[in-house]
Amino acid sequence: AFEAIVKGVDIPEATVPESFKVLVRELNSLCLSIEPKGAVVVPETEEAAPIAQAKELAEAAGAVVVPTEELLSPAGPMEIEQHE
């Protein structure tokens, strides 16, 4: 607001910072339903659409996940031995 006053332009409307939006998404992922009052919440189907579209494009391009020993192993990523 100070910068707008100094420059002589209209003061922009206050918006919710992106960090708060990230916090809300993280809390929702932990099954803590957080909906800020007066906020417009984007349904999850709209956010999931790009992922589905990316999968379709990958299939159309012939992208294939090749199973490797590391992917098939029950050991976690930290338990895999590195060979030098």
Protein Blocks (a to p, Z undefined) as FASTA:
>chain_A
ZZmmmnopacddddddfklmmmmmmmmmnopacddehiacddfklmmmmmmmmmmmmmmn
opacdddfklmpmbdfklpccdZZ
